[in-house]
Amino acid sequence: MKGGMTRTMLLRSLLEPKNRLQLSQEFGIDWKAVDGHMAKLLRYGLAAEVMAVGTCRVYTITQKGRRALELADKRQEPDSAECT
C-alpha cells in the first residue's frame, strides 16, 4: 500500500507521544506529509491525539495501533518451518 512503510515508521515512533514537527524532523519529511499520514492513522484508530495547545497536536499510538505493529512484525519474521 502506498505510504504504508511511512505510516508504520510513524506508528512505531508514536510509542512515545510526539507532535508533527518532531515526527517531521525525525524522518526528514515535510510536516504536511506527516499531517496526511496522521489523518489516516487517526481515521482508522491506530493513533490518537492526546493533547492540543493552539495548533500544536500531540499524538500517540493506540492499542489497535500496537496490535497492527505486532502483526506487521510477525509478517516480516521468517517462517521457522522454511528454515529447517
PDB file with SEQRES, HELIX, SHEET and CRYST1 records, atoms N, CA, C and O in Angstrom:
SEQRES   1 A   84  MET LYS GLY GLY MET THR ARG THR MET LEU LEU ARG SER          
SEQRES   2 A   84  LEU LEU GLU PRO LYS ASN ARG LEU GLN LEU SER GLN GLU          
SEQRES   3 A   84  PHE GLY ILE ASP TRP LYS ALA VAL ASP GLY HIS MET ALA          
SEQRES   4 A   84  LYS LEU LEU ARG TYR GLY LEU ALA ALA GLU VAL MET ALA          
SEQRES   5 A   84  VAL GLY THR CYS ARG VAL TYR THR ILE THR GLN LYS GLY          
SEQRES   6 A   84  ARG ARG ALA LEU GLU LEU ALA ASP LYS ARG GLN GLU PRO          
SEQRES   7 A   84  ASP SER ALA GLU CYS THR                                      
HELIX    1 AA1 GLY A    4  SER A   13  1                                  10    
HELIX    2 AA2 ARG A   20  PHE A   27  1                                   8    
HELIX    3 AA3 TRP A   31  ARG A   43  1                                  13    
HELIX    4 AA4 GLN A   63  GLN A   76  1                                  14    
SHEET    1 AA1 2 ALA A  47  VAL A  53  0                                        
SHEET    2 AA1 2 CYS A  56  ILE A  61 -1                                        
CRYST1    1.000    1.000    1.000  90.00  90.00  90.00 P 1           1          
ATOM      1  N   MET A   1       0.838  -1.159   0.000  1.00  0.00           N  
ATOM      2  CA  MET A   1       0.000   0.000   0.000  1.00  0.00           C  
ATOM      3  C   MET A   1       0.894   1.237   0.000  1.00  0.00           C  
ATOM      4  O   MET A   1       1.905   1.298   0.699  1.00  0.00           O  
ATOM      5  N   LYS A   2       0.498   2.204  -0.792  1.00  0.00           N  
ATOM      6  CA  LYS A   2       1.278   3.436  -0.891  1.00  0.00           C  
ATOM      7  C   LYS A   2       1.297   4.155   0.453  1.00  0.00           C  
ATOM      8  O   LYS A   2       0.241   4.413   1.030  1.00  0.00           O  
ATOM      9  N   GLY A   3       2.477   4.480   0.954  1.00  0.00           N  
ATOM     10  CA  GLY A   3       2.629   5.180   2.222  1.00  0.00           C  
ATOM     11  C   GLY A   3       2.626   4.269   3.437  1.00  0.00           C  
ATOM     12  O   GLY A   3       2.795   4.735   4.563  1.00  0.00           O  
ATOM     13  N   GLY A   4       2.436   2.983   3.222  1.00  0.00           N  
ATOM     14  CA  GLY A   4       2.348   2.044   4.331  1.00  0.00           C  
ATOM     15  C   GLY A   4       3.603   1.978   5.178  1.00  0.00           C  
ATOM     16  O   GLY A   4       3.526   1.922   6.406  1.00  0.00           O  
ATOM     17  N   MET A   5       4.749   1.984   4.533  1.00  0.00           N  
ATOM     18  CA  MET A   5       6.015   1.913   5.279  1.00  0.00           C  
ATOM     19  C   MET A   5       6.200   3.167   6.142  1.00  0.00           C  
ATOM     20  O   MET A   5       6.638   3.076   7.289  1.00  0.00           O  
ATOM     21  N   THR A   6       5.867   4.324   5.590  1.00  0.00           N  
ATOM     22  CA  THR A   6       5.995   5.572   6.352  1.00  0.00           C  
ATOM     23  C   THR A   6       5.051   5.559   7.542  1.00  0.00           C  
ATOM     24  O   THR A   6       5.441   5.936   8.647  1.00  0.00           O  
ATOM     25  N   ARG A   7       3.808   5.129   7.329  1.00  0.00           N  
ATOM     26  CA  ARG A   7       2.854   5.086   8.435  1.00  0.00           C  
ATOM     27  C   ARG A   7       3.299   4.085   9.503  1.00  0.00           C  
ATOM     28  O   ARG A   7       3.090   4.317  10.694  1.00  0.00           O  
ATOM     29  N   THR A   8       3.904   2.989   9.090  1.00  0.00           N  
ATOM     30  CA  THR A   8       4.419   2.020  10.052  1.00  0.00           C  
ATOM     31  C   THR A   8       5.535   2.646  10.885  1.00  0.00           C  
ATOM     32  O   THR A   8       5.577   2.466  12.102  1.00  0.00           O  
ATOM     33  N   MET A   9       6.438   3.381  10.234  1.00  0.00           N  
ATOM     34  CA  MET A   9       7.518   4.061  10.963  1.00  0.00           C  
ATOM     35  C   MET A   9       6.950   5.102  11.927  1.00  0.00           C  
ATOM     36  O   MET A   9       7.419   5.225  13.059  1.00  0.00           O  
ATOM     37  N   LEU A  10       5.937   5.853  11.476  1.00  0.00           N  
ATOM     38  CA  LEU A  10       5.319   6.851  12.343  1.00  0.00           C  
ATOM     39  C   LEU A  10       4.676   6.186  13.559  1.00  0.00           C  
ATOM     40  O   LEU A  10       4.834   6.657  14.685  1.00  0.00           O  
ATOM     41  N   LEU A  11       3.957   5.099  13.329  1.00  0.00           N  
ATOM     42  CA  LEU A  11       3.326   4.383  14.441  1.00  0.00           C  
ATOM     43  C   LEU A  11       4.360   3.924  15.459  1.00  0.00           C  
ATOM     44  O   LEU A  11       4.181   4.092  16.665  1.00  0.00           O  
ATOM     45  N   ARG A  12       5.440   3.342  14.957  1.00  0.00           N  
ATOM     46  CA  ARG A  12       6.484   2.851  15.856  1.00  0.00           C  
ATOM     47  C   ARG A  12       7.072   4.015  16.670  1.00  0.00           C  
ATOM     48  O   ARG A  12       7.373   3.860  17.854  1.00  0.00           O  
ATOM     49  N   SER A  13       7.229   5.161  16.036  1.00  0.00           N  
ATOM     50  CA  SER A  13       7.770   6.334  16.714  1.00  0.00           C  
ATOM     51  C   SER A  13       6.803   6.865  17.769  1.00  0.00           C  
ATOM     52  O   SER A  13       7.228   7.473  18.752  1.00  0.00           O  
ATOM     53  N   LEU A  14       5.503   6.637  17.569  1.00  0.00           N  
ATOM     54  CA  LEU A  14       4.495   7.156  18.494  1.00  0.00           C  
ATOM     55  C   LEU A  14       4.349   6.316  19.759  1.00  0.00           C  
ATOM     56  O   LEU A  14       3.445   6.552  20.560  1.00  0.00           O  
ATOM     57  N   LEU A  15       5.232   5.340  19.939  1.00  0.00           N  
ATOM     58  CA  LEU A  15       5.263   4.636  21.219  1.00  0.00           C  
ATOM     59  C   LEU A  15       5.575   5.648  22.324  1.00  0.00           C  
ATOM     60  O   LEU A  15       5.246   5.439  23.492  1.00  0.00           O  
ATOM     61  N   GLU A  16       6.221   6.752  21.923  1.00  0.00           N  
ATOM     62  CA  GLU A  16       6.447   7.909  22.796  1.00  0.00           C  
ATOM     63  C   GLU A  16       5.697   9.075  22.152  1.00  0.00           C  
ATOM     64  O   GLU A  16       5.960   9.387  20.991  1.00  0.00           O  
ATOM     65  N   PRO A  17       4.771   9.730  22.863  1.00  0.00           N  
ATOM     66  CA  PRO A  17       3.969  10.811  22.255  1.00  0.00           C  
ATOM     67  C   PRO A  17       4.841  11.893  21.618  1.00  0.00           C  
ATOM     68  O   PRO A  17       5.856  12.312  22.174  1.00  0.00           O  
ATOM     69  N   LYS A  18       4.405  12.332  20.427  1.00  0.00           N  
ATOM     70  CA  LYS A  18       5.144  13.354  19.676  1.00  0.00           C  
ATOM     71  C   LYS A  18       4.179  14.223  18.890  1.00  0.00           C  
ATOM     72  O   LYS A  18       3.040  13.837  18.625  1.00  0.00           O  
ATOM     73  N   ASN A  19       4.661  15.413  18.520  1.00  0.00           N  
ATOM     74  CA  ASN A  19       3.872  16.281  17.646  1.00  0.00           C  
ATOM     75  C   ASN A  19       4.372  16.134  16.207  1.00  0.00           C  
ATOM     76  O   ASN A  19       5.373  15.465  15.954  1.00  0.00           O  
ATOM     77  N   ARG A  20       3.669  16.762  15.279  1.00  0.00           N  
ATOM     78  CA  ARG A  20       4.009  16.570  13.854  1.00  0.00           C  
ATOM     79  C   ARG A  20       5.380  17.136  13.503  1.00  0.00           C  
ATOM     80  O   ARG A  20       6.050  16.604  12.617  1.00  0.00           O  
ATOM     81  N   LEU A  21       5.817  18.206  14.179  1.00  0.00           N  
ATOM     82  CA  LEU A  21       7.148  18.753  13.904  1.00  0.00           C  
ATOM     83  C   LEU A  21       8.233  17.766  14.330  1.00  0.00           C  
ATOM     84  O   LEU A  21       9.208  17.555  13.610  1.00  0.00           O  
ATOM     85  N   GLN A  22       8.056  17.167  15.499  1.00  0.00           N  
ATOM     86  CA  GLN A  22       9.026  16.164  15.967  1.00  0.00           C  
ATOM     87  C   GLN A  22       9.084  14.981  14.997  1.00  0.00           C  
ATOM     88  O   GLN A  22      10.167  14.491  14.676  1.00  0.00           O  
ATOM     89  N   LEU A  23       7.918  14.524  14.532  1.00  0.00           N  
ATOM     90  CA  LEU A  23       7.878  13.410  13.583  1.00  0.00           C  
ATOM     91  C   LEU A  23       8.517  13.806  12.261  1.00  0.00           C  
ATOM     92  O   LEU A  23       9.253  13.022  11.662  1.00  0.00           O  
ATOM     93  N   SER A  24       8.238  15.014  11.810  1.00  0.00           N  
ATOM     94  CA  SER A  24       8.803  15.522  10.562  1.00  0.00           C  
ATOM     95  C   SER A  24      10.329  15.546  10.624  1.00  0.00           C  
ATOM     96  O   SER A  24      11.001  15.115   9.687  1.00  0.00           O  
ATOM     97  N   GLN A  25      10.863  16.045  11.718  1.00  0.00           N  
ATOM     98  CA  GLN A  25      12.312  16.127  11.869  1.00  0.00           C  
ATOM     99  C   GLN A  25      12.942  14.745  12.022  1.00  0.00           C  
ATOM    100  O   GLN A  25      14.025  14.491  11.493  1.00  0.00           O  
ATOM    101  N   GLU A  26      12.274  13.863  12.735  1.00  0.00           N  
ATOM    102  CA  GLU A  26      12.798  12.513  12.955  1.00  0.00           C  
ATOM    103  C   GLU A  26      12.958  11.740  11.649  1.00  0.00           C  
ATOM    104  O   GLU A  26      13.927  11.003  11.469  1.00  0.00           O  
ATOM    105  N   PHE A  27      12.002  11.915  10.740  1.00  0.00           N  
ATOM    106  CA  PHE A  27      12.025  11.143   9.494  1.00  0.00           C  
ATOM    107  C   PHE A  27      12.449  11.942   8.276  1.00  0.00           C  
ATOM    108  O   PHE A  27      12.546  11.395   7.178  1.00  0.00           O  
ATOM    109  N   GLY A  28      12.701  13.231   8.458  1.00  0.00           N  
ATOM    110  CA  GLY A  28      13.152  14.058   7.345  1.00  0.00           C  
ATOM    111  C   GLY A  28      12.098  14.222   6.263  1.00  0.00           C  
ATOM    112  O   GLY A  28      12.422  14.287   5.077  1.00  0.00           O  
ATOM    113  N   ILE A  29      10.826  14.289   6.675  1.00  0.00           N  
ATOM    114  CA  ILE A  29       9.747  14.503   5.716  1.00  0.00           C  
ATOM    115  C   ILE A  29       8.989  15.772   6.092  1.00  0.00           C  
ATOM    116  O   ILE A  29       9.000  16.190   7.250  1.00  0.00           O  
ATOM    117  N   ASP A  30       8.338  16.376   5.120  1.00  0.00           N  
ATOM    118  CA  ASP A  30       7.599  17.607   5.317  1.00  0.00           C  
ATOM    119  C   ASP A  30       6.470  17.405   6.325  1.00  0.00           C  
ATOM    120  O   ASP A  30       5.846  16.344   6.339  1.00  0.00           O  
ATOM    121  N   TRP A  31       6.198  18.397   7.166  1.00  0.00           N  
ATOM    122  CA  TRP A  31       5.146  18.264   8.177  1.00  0.00           C  
ATOM    123  C   TRP A  31       3.785  18.086   7.533  1.00  0.00           C  
ATOM    124  O   TRP A  31       2.892  17.489   8.135  1.00  0.00           O  
ATOM    125  N   LYS A  32       3.608  18.598   6.311  1.00  0.00           N  
ATOM    126  CA  LYS A  32       2.329  18.406   5.612  1.00  0.00           C  
ATOM    127  C   LYS A  32       2.137  16.941   5.242  1.00  0.00           C  
ATOM    128  O   LYS A  32       1.016  16.433   5.259  1.00  0.00           O  
ATOM    129  N   ALA A  33       3.228  16.267   4.910  1.00  0.00           N  
ATOM    130  CA  ALA A  33       3.153  14.828   4.640  1.00  0.00           C  
ATOM    131  C   ALA A  33       2.810  14.082   5.930  1.00  0.00           C  
ATOM    132  O   ALA A  33       2.026  13.133   5.920  1.00  0.00           O  
ATOM    133  N   VAL A  34       3.407  14.523   7.039  1.00  0.00           N  
ATOM    134  CA  VAL A  34       3.091  13.912   8.338  1.00  0.00           C  
ATOM    135  C   VAL A  34       1.603  14.089   8.619  1.00  0.00           C  
ATOM    136  O   VAL A  34       0.947  13.155   9.081  1.00  0.00           O  
ATOM    137  N   ASP A  35       1.059  15.285   8.345  1.00  0.00           N  
ATOM    138  CA  ASP A  35      -0.374  15.528   8.551  1.00  0.00           C  
ATOM    139  C   ASP A  35      -1.227  14.538   7.769  1.00  0.00           C  
ATOM    140  O   ASP A  35      -2.202  14.001   8.295  1.00  0.00           O  
ATOM    141  N   GLY A  36      -0.865  14.300   6.524  1.00  0.00           N  
ATOM    142  CA  GLY A  36      -1.627  13.371   5.689  1.00  0.00           C  
ATOM    143  C   GLY A  36      -1.602  11.956   6.245  1.00  0.00           C  
ATOM    144  O   GLY A  36      -2.628  11.277   6.300  1.00  0.00           O  
ATOM    145  N   HIS A  37      -0.422  11.522   6.654  1.00  0.00           N  
ATOM    146  CA  HIS A  37      -0.298  10.181   7.227  1.00  0.00           C  
ATOM    147  C   HIS A  37      -1.038  10.087   8.561  1.00  0.00           C  
ATOM    148  O   HIS A  37      -1.702   9.089   8.841  1.00  0.00           O  
ATOM    149  N   MET A  38      -0.920  11.127   9.376  1.00  0.00           N  
ATOM    150  CA  MET A  38      -1.596  11.118  10.667  1.00  0.00           C  
ATOM    151  C   MET A  38      -3.110  11.090  10.497  1.00  0.00           C  
ATOM    152  O   MET A  38      -3.809  10.451  11.284  1.00  0.00           O  
ATOM    153  N   ALA A  39      -3.620  11.772   9.485  1.00  0.00           N  
ATOM    154  CA  ALA A  39      -5.067  11.763   9.230  1.00  0.00           C  
ATOM    155  C   ALA A  39      -5.561  10.332   9.011  1.00  0.00           C  
ATOM    156  O   ALA A  39      -6.616   9.948   9.516  1.00  0.00           O  
ATOM    157  N   LYS A  40      -4.791   9.551   8.257  1.00  0.00           N  
ATOM    158  CA  LYS A  40      -5.180   8.147   8.022  1.00  0.00           C  
ATOM    159  C   LYS A  40      -5.070   7.324   9.301  1.00  0.00           C  
ATOM    160  O   LYS A  40      -5.955   6.524   9.604  1.00  0.00           O  
ATOM    161  N   LEU A  41      -3.988   7.516  10.050  1.00  0.00           N  
ATOM    162  CA  LEU A  41      -3.812   6.761  11.293  1.00  0.00           C  
ATOM    163  C   LEU A  41      -4.912   7.086  12.295  1.00  0.00           C  
ATOM    164  O   LEU A  41      -5.393   6.202  13.003  1.00  0.00           O  
ATOM    165  N   LEU A  42      -5.309   8.352  12.356  1.00  0.00           N  
ATOM    166  CA  LEU A  42      -6.389   8.762  13.246  1.00  0.00           C  
ATOM    167  C   LEU A  42      -7.729   8.205  12.772  1.00  0.00           C  
ATOM    168  O   LEU A  42      -8.532   7.729  13.575  1.00  0.00           O  
ATOM    169  N   ARG A  43      -7.961   8.268  11.471  1.00  0.00           N  
ATOM    170  CA  ARG A  43      -9.230   7.799  10.900  1.00  0.00           C  
ATOM    171  C   ARG A  43      -9.478   6.328  11.225  1.00  0.00           C  
ATOM    172  O   ARG A  43     -10.611   5.929  11.494  1.00  0.00           O  
ATOM    173  N   TYR A  44      -8.422   5.531  11.199  1.00  0.00           N  
ATOM    174  CA  TYR A  44      -8.581   4.102  11.425  1.00  0.00           C  
ATOM    175  C   TYR A  44      -8.302   3.687  12.884  1.00  0.00           C  
ATOM    176  O   TYR A  44      -8.250   2.498  13.196  1.00  0.00           O  
ATOM    177  N   GLY A  45      -8.127   4.668  13.758  1.00  0.00           N  
ATOM    178  CA  GLY A  45      -7.985   4.380  15.178  1.00  0.00           C  
ATOM    179  C   GLY A  45      -6.642   3.785  15.574  1.00  0.00           C  
ATOM    180  O   GLY A  45      -6.530   3.167  16.633  1.00  0.00           O  
ATOM    181  N   LEU A  46      -5.618   3.963  14.735  1.00  0.00           N  
ATOM    182  CA  LEU A  46      -4.297   3.434  15.041  1.00  0.00           C  
ATOM    183  C   LEU A  46      -3.471   4.404  15.879  1.00  0.00           C  
ATOM    184  O   LEU A  46      -2.516   4.009  16.548  1.00  0.00           O  
ATOM    185  N   ALA A  47      -3.849   5.668  15.833  1.00  0.00           N  
ATOM    186  CA  ALA A  47      -3.200   6.717  16.626  1.00  0.00           C  
ATOM    187  C   ALA A  47      -4.295   7.591  17.209  1.00  0.00           C  
ATOM    188  O   ALA A  47      -5.431   7.585  16.734  1.00  0.00           O  
ATOM    189  N   ALA A  48      -3.942   8.345  18.245  1.00  0.00           N  
ATOM    190  CA  ALA A  48      -4.902   9.242  18.891  1.00  0.00           C  
ATOM    191  C   ALA A  48      -4.207  10.541  19.272  1.00  0.00           C  
ATOM    192  O   ALA A  48      -3.008  10.569  19.551  1.00  0.00           O  
ATOM    193  N   GLU A  49      -4.987  11.608  19.276  1.00  0.00           N  
ATOM    194  CA  GLU A  49      -4.496  12.901  19.738  1.00  0.00           C  
ATOM    195  C   GLU A  49      -4.639  12.911  21.258  1.00  0.00           C  
ATOM    196  O   GLU A  49      -5.727  12.686  21.787  1.00  0.00           O  
ATOM    197  N   VAL A  50      -3.535  13.174  21.954  1.00  0.00           N  
ATOM    198  CA  VAL A  50      -3.580  13.147  23.417  1.00  0.00           C  
ATOM    199  C   VAL A  50      -3.542  14.536  24.043  1.00  0.00           C  
ATOM    200  O   VAL A  50      -3.853  14.702  25.222  1.00  0.00           O  
ATOM    201  N   MET A  51      -3.155  15.544  23.236  1.00  0.00           N  
ATOM    202  CA  MET A  51      -3.091  16.896  23.769  1.00  0.00           C  
ATOM    203  C   MET A  51      -3.078  17.876  22.606  1.00  0.00           C  
ATOM    204  O   MET A  51      -2.521  17.593  21.546  1.00  0.00           O  
ATOM    205  N   ALA A  52      -3.694  19.024  22.817  1.00  0.00           N  
ATOM    206  CA  ALA A  52      -3.672  20.086  21.819  1.00  0.00           C  
ATOM    207  C   ALA A  52      -3.508  21.423  22.523  1.00  0.00           C  
ATOM    208  O   ALA A  52      -4.227  21.741  23.471  1.00  0.00           O  
ATOM    209  N   VAL A  53      -2.543  22.201  22.038  1.00  0.00           N  
ATOM    210  CA  VAL A  53      -2.327  23.551  22.535  1.00  0.00           C  
ATOM    211  C   VAL A  53      -2.210  24.434  21.302  1.00  0.00           C  
ATOM    212  O   VAL A  53      -1.220  24.367  20.573  1.00  0.00           O  
ATOM    213  N   GLY A  54      -3.218  25.255  21.075  1.00  0.00           N  
ATOM    214  CA  GLY A  54      -3.235  26.056  19.858  1.00  0.00           C  
ATOM    215  C   GLY A  54      -3.295  25.142  18.651  1.00  0.00           C  
ATOM    216  O   GLY A  54      -4.194  24.311  18.525  1.00  0.00           O  
ATOM    217  N   THR A  55      -2.318  25.307  17.759  1.00  0.00           N  
ATOM    218  CA  THR A  55      -2.277  24.450  16.568  1.00  0.00           C  
ATOM    219  C   THR A  55      -1.362  23.246  16.750  1.00  0.00           C  
ATOM    220  O   THR A  55      -1.229  22.424  15.843  1.00  0.00           O  
ATOM    221  N   CYS A  56      -0.733  23.138  17.912  1.00  0.00           N  
ATOM    222  CA  CYS A  56       0.156  22.013  18.186  1.00  0.00           C  
ATOM    223  C   CYS A  56      -0.654  20.833  18.721  1.00  0.00           C  
ATOM    224  O   CYS A  56      -1.360  20.954  19.723  1.00  0.00           O  
ATOM    225  N   ARG A  57      -0.543  19.702  18.046  1.00  0.00           N  
ATOM    226  CA  ARG A  57      -1.239  18.479  18.444  1.00  0.00           C  
ATOM    227  C   ARG A  57      -0.205  17.417  18.795  1.00  0.00           C  
ATOM    228  O   ARG A  57       0.781  17.248  18.078  1.00  0.00           O  
ATOM    229  N   VAL A  58      -0.422  16.712  19.880  1.00  0.00           N  
ATOM    230  CA  VAL A  58       0.475  15.636  20.296  1.00  0.00           C  
ATOM    231  C   VAL A  58      -0.269  14.321  20.100  1.00  0.00           C  
ATOM    232  O   VAL A  58      -1.415  14.161  20.519  1.00  0.00           O  
ATOM    233  N   TYR A  59       0.419  13.383  19.448  1.00  0.00           N  
ATOM    234  CA  TYR A  59      -0.186  12.099  19.089  1.00  0.00           C  
ATOM    235  C   TYR A  59       0.523  10.943  19.783  1.00  0.00           C  
ATOM    236  O   TYR A  59       1.695  11.038  20.150  1.00  0.00           O  
ATOM    237  N   THR A  60      -0.210   9.858  19.952  1.00  0.00           N  
ATOM    238  CA  THR A  60       0.359   8.626  20.477  1.00  0.00           C  
ATOM    239  C   THR A  60      -0.300   7.444  19.777  1.00  0.00           C  
ATOM    240  O   THR A  60      -1.340   7.590  19.135  1.00  0.00           O  
ATOM    241  N   ILE A  61       0.304   6.298  19.904  1.00  0.00           N  
ATOM    242  CA  ILE A  61      -0.238   5.082  19.316  1.00  0.00           C  
ATOM    243  C   ILE A  61      -1.362   4.549  20.219  1.00  0.00           C  
ATOM    244  O   ILE A  61      -1.301   4.691  21.441  1.00  0.00           O  
ATOM    245  N   THR A  62      -2.369   3.944  19.620  1.00  0.00           N  
ATOM    246  CA  THR A  62      -3.457   3.330  20.383  1.00  0.00           C  
ATOM    247  C   THR A  62      -3.183   1.838  20.558  1.00  0.00           C  
ATOM    248  O   THR A  62      -2.223   1.305  20.001  1.00  0.00           O  
ATOM    249  N   GLN A  63      -4.028   1.176  21.329  1.00  0.00           N  
ATOM    250  CA  GLN A  63      -3.903  -0.270  21.489  1.00  0.00           C  
ATOM    251  C   GLN A  63      -4.082  -0.966  20.134  1.00  0.00           C  
ATOM    252  O   GLN A  63      -3.387  -1.934  19.827  1.00  0.00           O  
ATOM    253  N   LYS A  64      -5.012  -0.465  19.339  1.00  0.00           N  
ATOM    254  CA  LYS A  64      -5.225  -1.015  17.997  1.00  0.00           C  
ATOM    255  C   LYS A  64      -3.976  -0.834  17.134  1.00  0.00           C  
ATOM    256  O   LYS A  64      -3.627  -1.717  16.350  1.00  0.00           O  
ATOM    257  N   GLY A  65      -3.312   0.300  17.278  1.00  0.00           N  
ATOM    258  CA  GLY A  65      -2.074   0.555  16.548  1.00  0.00           C  
ATOM    259  C   GLY A  65      -0.955  -0.376  16.991  1.00  0.00           C  
ATOM    260  O   GLY A  65      -0.174  -0.851  16.167  1.00  0.00           O  
ATOM    261  N   ARG A  66      -0.878  -0.636  18.292  1.00  0.00           N  
ATOM    262  CA  ARG A  66       0.136  -1.570  18.808  1.00  0.00           C  
ATOM    263  C   ARG A  66      -0.082  -2.965  18.232  1.00  0.00           C  
ATOM    264  O   ARG A  66       0.866  -3.659  17.863  1.00  0.00           O  
ATOM    265  N   ARG A  67      -1.349  -3.359  18.164  1.00  0.00           N  
ATOM    266  CA  ARG A  67      -1.662  -4.682  17.611  1.00  0.00           C  
ATOM    267  C   ARG A  67      -1.281  -4.737  16.129  1.00  0.00           C  
ATOM    268  O   ARG A  67      -0.756  -5.744  15.654  1.00  0.00           O  
ATOM    269  N   ALA A  68      -1.548  -3.653  15.406  1.00  0.00           N  
ATOM    270  CA  ALA A  68      -1.186  -3.598  13.986  1.00  0.00           C  
ATOM    271  C   ALA A  68       0.326  -3.731  13.807  1.00  0.00           C  
ATOM    272  O   ALA A  68       0.778  -4.413  12.887  1.00  0.00           O  
ATOM    273  N   LEU A  69       1.119  -3.086  14.679  1.00  0.00           N  
ATOM    274  CA  LEU A  69       2.577  -3.219  14.617  1.00  0.00           C  
ATOM    275  C   LEU A  69       3.015  -4.645  14.904  1.00  0.00           C  
ATOM    276  O   LEU A  69       3.913  -5.171  14.246  1.00  0.00           O  
ATOM    277  N   GLU A  70       2.375  -5.273  15.892  1.00  0.00           N  
ATOM    278  CA  GLU A  70       2.698  -6.675  16.198  1.00  0.00           C  
ATOM    279  C   GLU A  70       2.453  -7.560  14.984  1.00  0.00           C  
ATOM    280  O   GLU A  70       3.277  -8.414  14.657  1.00  0.00           O  
ATOM    281  N   LEU A  71       1.327  -7.356  14.320  1.00  0.00           N  
ATOM    282  CA  LEU A  71       1.008  -8.151  13.130  1.00  0.00           C  
ATOM    283  C   LEU A  71       1.992  -7.878  11.999  1.00  0.00           C  
ATOM    284  O   LEU A  71       2.399  -8.799  11.290  1.00  0.00           O  
ATOM    285  N   ALA A  72       2.375  -6.612  11.830  1.00  0.00           N  
ATOM    286  CA  ALA A  72       3.344  -6.257  10.791  1.00  0.00           C  
ATOM    287  C   ALA A  72       4.697  -6.899  11.080  1.00  0.00           C  
ATOM    288  O   ALA A  72       5.368  -7.374  10.163  1.00  0.00           O  
ATOM    289  N   ASP A  73       5.098  -6.917  12.349  1.00  0.00           N  
ATOM    290  CA  ASP A  73       6.370  -7.532  12.736  1.00  0.00           C  
ATOM    291  C   ASP A  73       6.337  -9.034  12.500  1.00  0.00           C  
ATOM    292  O   ASP A  73       7.308  -9.612  12.012  1.00  0.00           O  
ATOM    293  N   LYS A  74       5.213  -9.671  12.849  1.00  0.00           N  
ATOM    294  CA  LYS A  74       5.090 -11.123  12.630  1.00  0.00           C  
ATOM    295  C   LYS A  74       5.156 -11.457  11.147  1.00  0.00           C  
ATOM    296  O   LYS A  74       5.726 -12.473  10.750  1.00  0.00           O  
ATOM    297  N   ARG A  75       4.572 -10.600  10.345  1.00  0.00           N  
ATOM    298  CA  ARG A  75       4.557 -10.829   8.892  1.00  0.00           C  
ATOM    299  C   ARG A  75       5.963 -10.783   8.305  1.00  0.00           C  
ATOM    300  O   ARG A  75       6.240 -11.441   7.302  1.00  0.00           O  
ATOM    301  N   GLN A  76       6.848 -10.010   8.926  1.00  0.00           N  
ATOM    302  CA  GLN A  76       8.212  -9.872   8.430  1.00  0.00           C  
ATOM    303  C   GLN A  76       9.148 -10.936   8.966  1.00  0.00           C  
ATOM    304  O   GLN A  76      10.252 -11.103   8.447  1.00  0.00           O  
ATOM    305  N   GLU A  77       8.724 -11.671  10.009  1.00  0.00           N  
ATOM    306  CA  GLU A  77       9.570 -12.722  10.566  1.00  0.00           C  
ATOM    307  C   GLU A  77       9.654 -13.891   9.597  1.00  0.00           C  
ATOM    308  O   GLU A  77       8.651 -14.286   9.003  1.00  0.00           O  
ATOM    309  N   PRO A  78      10.865 -14.450   9.435  1.00  0.00           N  
ATOM    310  CA  PRO A  78      10.962 -15.632   8.567  1.00  0.00           C  
ATOM    311  C   PRO A  78      10.214 -16.796   9.190  1.00  0.00           C  
ATOM    312  O   PRO A  78      10.231 -16.976  10.407  1.00  0.00           O  
ATOM    313  N   ASP A  79       9.565 -17.574   8.362  1.00  0.00           N  
ATOM    314  CA  ASP A  79       8.822 -18.734   8.821  1.00  0.00           C  
ATOM    315  C   ASP A  79       9.815 -19.793   9.287  1.00  0.00           C  
ATOM    316  O   ASP A  79      10.664 -20.231   8.511  1.00  0.00           O  
ATOM    317  N   SER A  80       9.715 -20.207  10.553  1.00  0.00           N  
ATOM    318  CA  SER A  80      10.685 -21.162  11.106  1.00  0.00           C  
ATOM    319  C   SER A  80      10.631 -22.503  10.381  1.00  0.00           C  
ATOM    320  O   SER A  80      11.636 -23.213  10.338  1.00  0.00           O  
ATOM    321  N   ALA A  81       9.494 -22.865   9.816  1.00  0.00           N  
ATOM    322  CA  ALA A  81       9.385 -24.140   9.088  1.00  0.00           C  
ATOM    323  C   ALA A  81      10.211 -24.115   7.803  1.00  0.00           C  
ATOM    324  O   ALA A  81      10.715 -25.148   7.363  1.00  0.00           O  
ATOM    325  N   GLU A  82      10.347 -22.934   7.206  1.00  0.00           N  
ATOM    326  CA  GLU A  82      11.127 -22.819   5.973  1.00  0.00           C  
ATOM    327  C   GLU A  82      12.620 -22.879   6.222  1.00  0.00           C  
ATOM    328  O   GLU A  82      13.393 -23.149   5.302  1.00  0.00           O  
ATOM    329  N   CYS A  83      13.032 -22.631   7.445  1.00  0.00           N  
ATOM    330  CA  CYS A  83      14.468 -22.580   7.767  1.00  0.00           C  
ATOM    331  C   CYS A  83      15.059 -23.959   8.044  1.00  0.00           C  
ATOM    332  O   CYS A  83      16.281 -24.087   8.121  1.00  0.00           O  
ATOM    333  N   THR A  84      14.243 -24.984   8.194  1.00  0.00           N  
ATOM    334  CA  THR A  84      14.786 -26.304   8.541  1.00  0.00           C  
ATOM    335  C   THR A  84      15.112 -27.115   7.325  1.00  0.00           C  
ATOM    336  O   THR A  84      15.577 -28.248   7.445  1.00  0.00           O  
TER     337      THR A  84                                                      
END                                                                             
